Amino acid sequence: MMEGKGVVCRETESVCPVCLKKIPAKNVRYDDKVYMEKECPRHGFFKTLIWSGGPDYEKWRQEDRAQTPVNPAKEREKGCPYDCGLCPDHRQKTCCVLLEVTSRCNLGCPICFASSGKETEAEPDLETIGRWYDMLMEKGGPFNIQLSGGEPSLRDDIPEIIRLGREKGFTFFQLNTNGIRLAHDMDYVKRLAEAGLNCVFLQFDGFSERTYLALRGKMLLDEKKAAIENCSKAGIGVVLVPVLAEGINTEEVGDILDFALEGMPAIRGVHFQPLSYFGRYDQMDPGRRYTLPQLLSDIERQTGGRMKVGDFRAGNAENPYCSFSGNFILMEDGTLRSWQKDNSCGCGSEKTAEPEASRKAQKFVARRWSAGRPKVRKVQAGNSSCCCSCSTGSLDDFLERVDTHSLAVSCMTFMDAWNLDLNRLKECYIHVVNPGDGARLIPFCAYNLTSRQGMGLYRGKTEE
């Protein structure tokens, strides 16, 4: 279907960036770029870039694997995105859940989606968090738990929060952190490890002073490195989390990946997050949005082809336009081997017959991002089911490298009020506990959705 010089790829629904009213939207292709276009009767026309370059936008989409949530907590009233809780229209079960345990922060990042540190809200106590855990079990848990904020490490009792969760039956705990306390307080890091923290999700945006001043307000590289070293000593896995802003640090993608490869096995992965426009950051430029295919292209170019666009796959549990992932083994000769390509050996690939995509993704993340995974059992001669002709000895070596020298590389493209696609939102499997006695699960992009004036649908609002 043609519209002007553009070709309409998909019709969907979105919201007005000014009033957050639900309005029709279209994803329109112009040459190799795709834009979301929508018009609010009161506030006019909006157009923002959502895809630039290859792979082809329409071919990227895979077969839907949608599932309905367990025990929806909210009836359908106004429709998505106003009935989150989850409502019966949501098409994906929960994989991981964020618990925002504090609004305090020791930074004032210009791009903070939570606007942390502006006002100090009462922190949930252990009894309240225990009720959250119970609710999550009723909703189909255990799920992967992300302890977030604010800066969660400002709470001294994070180890107790982890222990309580383990007592309730949860098995994977991740700390979303800027790393400042972890760099300076080794006793605290040891306490986290003893409590059972699996992974530190470490804010890590690059290496230049310009990058950190623009995104975080101060130079932090030395503290990031110290936090990684302390986590390595304590046996806690580290995933680097760069927020990528066009024109600021997108040329540091290759350097970040090289640093991660050099830091294995302490560094378990790199999880890129292109900048989204919500929370504290309101400098919207619809023509400078950094898109998923641009990142894929930059990975291949900046790694000199060691990681190729074809080594990555669209998300197979959440909506495919939300993410991609790839897994790499650093071999003894310094070469990288991708082990999820269709024509690869397949050793260690995710080919289980589990029917629930969200549960499969949950288990895979827990396994790849945790340090100190159990040793891989040696393959007995004559028992190999490997699809290639490699010898048993070389297969054993490969499996050992998977355990100690593998790196998970992924990306999550969060949506904001300008590019919110309700078809994507309904397939979100990253959920946030909305605080208060009426705690419910809210999809991440709905929870953080912010209008141009800073108005939100859910963040900062509780239901009794």
Secondary structure, DSSP 8 states (H G I E B T S, - for coil): -EETTEEEEEEEEEE-TTT--EEEEEEEEETTEEEEEEEETTTEEEEEEEEESSS-HHHH---------SS--S--SS-TTSS-SS-TT--S---EEEEE-----S---TT-TT-TTSS------HHHHHHHHHHHHHTT---EEEEESS-GGG-TTHHHHHHHHHHTT---EEEEE-SHHHHH-HHHHHHHHHHT--EEEEE---S-HHHHHHHTSS--HHHHHHHHHHHHHHT-EEEEE-EE-TTTTGGGHHHHHHHHHHTTTTEEEEEEEE----TT-----TTS---HHHHHHHHHHHTTTSS-GGG-EE-SSS-GGGEEEEEEEE-TTS-EEES-STTS--TT------S-HHHHHHHHHHHHH-SS--------TT----SS---HHHHHHHHHHHHHSEEEEEEE----TTT--HHHHTT--EEEEE-STT-EEEEHHHHT-B-TTS-BSSTT----
